[in-house]
Amino acid sequence: SFTCATSFMLCLHHLFAVWNGDRRLLNKYGENAKKIFETTSVIPFEAIINGKQQLPSDYYKEFLRLPYLTVTIGVLIAYQAHPFMQAGSALLHW
């Protein structure tokens, strides 16, 4: 289907972007880029799981900042209001 093809192409696009970004960093910074590649990963949390990086003890404070709280509260409100939004949209006779 179109959705599957689009998703597949998006995945390929991101894989290319990761490869090309690493290639450009390597060309620009050489050995310094290799040092960074040894301590990071493009896969989320892989560097932490493999012990290449460590989270600071107060990492949770990052999520207590206003932008994160605003988005979290907005999502919770939208989740709770979802039945009302569905009922309201059912009343629309387009």
Accessible surface in RSA format (square Angstrom, percent):
REM  Atomic radii and reference values for relative SASA: ProtOr
REM  Chains: A
REM  Algorithm: Lee & Richards
REM  Probe-radius: 1.40
REM  Slices: 20
REM RES _ NUM      All-atoms   Total-Side   Main-Chain    Non-polar    All polar
REM                ABS   REL    ABS   REL    ABS   REL    ABS   REL    ABS   REL
RES SER A   1   113.75  96.1  50.61  67.5  63.14 145.5  64.32 137.0  49.43  69.2
RES PHE A   2   167.63  83.9 155.17  96.1  12.45  32.4 160.06  97.0   7.57  21.7
RES THR A   3    97.09  69.1  94.65  96.0   2.44   5.8  63.58  85.4  33.51  50.7
RES CYS A   4    86.89  65.7  79.18  88.3   7.71  18.1  27.18  68.9  59.71  64.4
RES ALA A   5    55.79  51.3  47.30  73.0   8.49  19.3  55.08  77.6   0.72   1.9
RES THR A   6    66.25  47.1  61.66  62.5   4.60  11.0  62.38  83.8   3.88   5.9
RES SER A   7    57.13  48.3  53.91  71.9   3.22   7.4  32.00  68.2  25.13  35.2
RES PHE A   8   123.89  62.0 119.31  73.9   4.58  11.9 123.36  74.8   0.53   1.5
RES MET A   9   117.74  61.0 114.65  75.9   3.09   7.4  98.26  83.5  19.48  25.8
RES LEU A  10   100.26  55.8  96.54  69.1   3.71   9.3  99.56  69.9   0.70   1.9
RES CYS A  11    75.69  57.3  70.81  79.0   4.89  11.5  20.80  52.7  54.89  59.2
RES LEU A  12    76.32  42.5  72.17  51.6   4.15  10.4  72.70  51.1   3.62   9.7
RES HIS A  13   110.15  60.2 103.16  71.7   6.99  17.9  65.24  67.2  44.91  52.3
RES HIS A  14    98.31  53.7  97.89  68.0   0.42   1.1  65.26  67.3  33.06  38.5
RES LEU A  15   119.11  66.3 114.22  81.7   4.89  12.3 114.86  80.7   4.25  11.4
RES PHE A  16   114.73  57.4 108.83  67.4   5.90  15.4 113.98  69.1   0.75   2.1
RES ALA A  17    48.67  44.7  35.87  55.3  12.80  29.1  40.81  57.5   7.86  20.8
RES VAL A  18    58.03  38.2  50.44  45.7   7.59  18.3  57.52  50.0   0.51   1.4
RES TRP A  19   143.62  57.6 138.74  67.2   4.88  11.5 116.63  62.2  26.99  43.8
RES ASN A  20    32.73  22.6  32.73  31.6   0.00   0.0   0.55   1.3  32.17  31.1
RES GLY A  21    30.11  37.1   0.00   N/A  30.11  37.1  29.02  79.6   1.09   2.5
RES ASP A  22    51.85  36.3  51.26  51.0   0.59   1.4  13.64  32.1  38.20  38.1
RES ARG A  23    99.62  41.8  94.28  48.1   5.34  12.7  41.19  56.3  58.44  35.4
RES ARG A  24   154.71  65.0 149.95  76.4   4.77  11.3  31.50  43.0 123.22  74.7
RES LEU A  25    78.35  43.6  77.84  55.7   0.50   1.3  78.27  55.0   0.07   0.2
RES LEU A  26    67.47  37.6  63.19  45.2   4.29  10.8  63.19  44.4   4.29  11.5
RES ASN A  27   110.19  76.0  74.98  72.5  35.21  84.8  29.51  71.0  80.68  78.0
RES LYS A  28   152.87  74.6 118.81  72.9  34.06  81.1  76.49  68.8  76.38  81.4
RES TYR A  29   111.14  51.9  96.02  54.6  15.12  39.3  71.63  53.8  39.51  48.7
RES GLY A  30    29.94  36.9   0.00   N/A  29.94  36.9  28.80  79.0   1.14   2.6
RES GLU A  31   115.79  66.5 111.33  84.2   4.46  10.6  59.56 115.2  56.23  45.9
RES ASN A  32    89.54  61.7  87.51  84.6   2.03   4.9  16.86  40.6  72.68  70.2
RES ALA A  33     2.80   2.6   1.42   2.2   1.37   3.1   2.80   3.9   0.00   0.0
RES LYS A  34    95.47  46.6  94.31  57.9   1.16   2.8  48.45  43.6  47.03  50.1
RES LYS A  35   132.48  64.6 128.76  79.0   3.72   8.9  80.30  72.3  52.18  55.6
RES ILE A  36   100.41  57.1  99.02  73.8   1.39   3.3 100.38  72.3   0.02   0.1
RES PHE A  37    62.36  31.2  50.09  31.0  12.27  31.9  51.51  31.2  10.85  31.1
RES GLU A  38   118.48  68.0 105.33  79.7  13.15  31.3  43.12  83.4  75.35  61.5
RES THR A  39    65.10  46.3  65.10  66.0   0.00   0.0  52.93  71.1  12.17  18.4
RES THR A  40    51.23  36.4  46.12  46.8   5.11  12.2  36.11  48.5  15.12  22.9
RES SER A  41    41.02  34.7   6.03   8.0  34.99  80.6  13.19  28.1  27.83  39.0
RES VAL A  42    98.94  65.1  66.94  60.6  32.00  77.1  74.05  64.3  24.88  67.5
RES ILE A  43   101.41  57.7  98.73  73.5   2.68   6.5  99.71  71.8   1.70   4.6
RES PRO A  44   105.82  77.1  83.60  76.2  22.22  80.8  95.45  78.8  10.37  64.5
RES PHE A  45   137.90  69.0 125.61  77.8  12.29  32.0 128.57  78.0   9.33  26.7
RES GLU A  46    59.60  34.2  57.20  43.3   2.40   5.7  15.70  30.4  43.89  35.8
RES ALA A  47     7.67   7.1   7.02  10.8   0.65   1.5   7.09  10.0   0.58   1.5
RES ILE A  48    56.52  32.2  46.00  34.3  10.52  25.3  46.00  33.1  10.52  28.5
RES ILE A  49   138.50  78.8 107.84  80.3  30.65  73.9 114.21  82.2  24.29  65.9
RES ASN A  50    87.10  60.1  53.23  51.4  33.87  81.6  17.95  43.2  69.15  66.8
RES GLY A  51    57.61  71.0   0.00   N/A  57.61  71.0  29.63  81.3  27.98  62.7
RES LYS A  52    97.50  47.6  71.06  43.6  26.44  63.0  46.17  41.6  51.33  54.7
RES GLN A  53    74.22  41.5  65.82  48.1   8.39  20.0  25.16  53.6  49.05  37.2
RES GLN A  54   165.64  92.6 136.14  99.5  29.50  70.2  41.92  89.2 123.71  93.8
RES LEU A  55    89.49  49.8  67.13  48.0  22.36  56.2  67.30  47.3  22.20  59.7
RES PRO A  56    81.54  59.4  68.90  62.8  12.64  45.9  80.78  66.7   0.76   4.8
RES SER A  57   110.90  93.7  79.62 106.3  31.28  72.0  58.80 125.2  52.09  73.0
RES ASP A  58    64.42  45.1  60.71  60.4   3.71   8.8  13.77  32.4  50.65  50.5
RES TYR A  59   106.96  49.9 100.04  56.9   6.92  18.0  59.06  44.4  47.91  59.1
RES TYR A  60   112.50  52.5 111.64  63.5   0.85   2.2  78.23  58.8  34.27  42.2
RES LYS A  61   112.81  55.0 107.70  66.1   5.12  12.2  60.01  54.0  52.81  56.2
RES GLU A  62    76.11  43.7  71.48  54.1   4.63  11.0  34.12  66.0  41.98  34.3
RES PHE A  63   116.60  58.3 111.50  69.1   5.10  13.3 111.50  67.6   5.10  14.6
RES LEU A  64   107.81  60.0  92.72  66.3  15.08  37.9  93.06  65.4  14.75  39.7
RES ARG A  65   127.50  53.5 121.50  61.9   6.01  14.3  40.15  54.9  87.35  52.9
RES LEU A  66   133.86  74.5 127.20  91.0   6.66  16.7 127.20  89.3   6.66  17.9
RES PRO A  67    83.69  61.0  75.93  69.2   7.76  28.2  83.47  68.9   0.22   1.4
RES TYR A  68    95.41  44.5  93.69  53.3   1.72   4.5  59.22  44.5  36.19  44.6
RES LEU A  69    72.00  40.1  71.92  51.5   0.08   0.2  72.00  50.6   0.00   0.0
RES THR A  70    80.34  57.1  72.36  73.4   7.98  19.0  67.81  91.1  12.53  18.9
RES VAL A  71   100.25  66.0  94.14  85.2   6.12  14.7  99.89  86.8   0.36   1.0
RES THR A  72    71.82  51.1  67.84  68.8   3.98   9.5  47.67  64.0  24.15  36.5
RES ILE A  73    96.97  55.2  96.71  72.0   0.26   0.6  96.97  69.8   0.00   0.0
RES GLY A  74    36.41  44.9   0.00   N/A  36.41  44.9  30.68  84.2   5.73  12.8
RES VAL A  75    92.44  60.8  88.40  80.0   4.04   9.7  91.02  79.1   1.42   3.8
RES LEU A  76   101.16  56.3 101.15  72.4   0.02   0.0 101.15  71.0   0.02   0.0
RES ILE A  77   111.03  63.2 107.28  79.9   3.75   9.0 110.62  79.7   0.41   1.1
RES ALA A  78    48.61  44.7  43.57  67.2   5.04  11.5  47.60  67.0   1.01   2.7
RES TYR A  79   158.30  73.9 147.50  83.9  10.80  28.1 104.91  78.8  53.39  65.8
RES GLN A  80   122.87  68.7 112.52  82.2  10.35  24.6  44.35  94.4  78.52  59.6
RES ALA A  81    31.93  29.4  29.71  45.9   2.22   5.0  31.84  44.8   0.09   0.2
RES HIS A  82    92.55  50.6  92.55  64.3   0.00   0.0  66.79  68.8  25.76  30.0
RES PRO A  83    80.92  59.0  74.64  68.0   6.28  22.8  76.15  62.9   4.76  29.6
RES PHE A  84   156.58  78.3 147.66  91.5   8.92  23.2 148.91  90.3   7.67  21.9
RES MET A  85    97.70  50.6  85.23  56.4  12.47  29.7  54.45  46.3  43.24  57.3
RES GLN A  86   108.11  60.5 101.99  74.5   6.12  14.6  32.25  68.6  75.87  57.5
RES ALA A  87    59.28  54.5  49.11  75.8  10.16  23.1  57.22  80.6   2.06   5.5
RES GLY A  88    35.43  43.7   0.00   N/A  35.43  43.7  29.72  81.6   5.71  12.8
RES SER A  89    65.07  55.0  51.30  68.5  13.78  31.7  36.33  77.4  28.74  40.3
RES ALA A  90    75.14  69.1  46.31  71.5  28.83  65.6  57.85  81.5  17.30  45.8
RES LEU A  91   134.11  74.7 123.41  88.3  10.71  26.9 123.59  86.8  10.52  28.3
RES LEU A  92    98.98  55.1  83.07  59.4  15.91  40.0  84.75  59.5  14.23  38.3
RES HIS A  93   172.68  94.4 132.34  92.0  40.33 103.2  97.87 100.9  74.80  87.0
RES TRP A  94   250.23 100.4 171.26  82.9  78.97 185.4 197.91 105.5  52.32  84.9
END  Absolute sums over single chains surface
CHAIN  1 A     8783.6       7620.1       1163.5       6141.2       2642.4
END  Absolute sums over all chains
TOTAL          8783.6       7620.1       1163.5       6141.2       2642.4
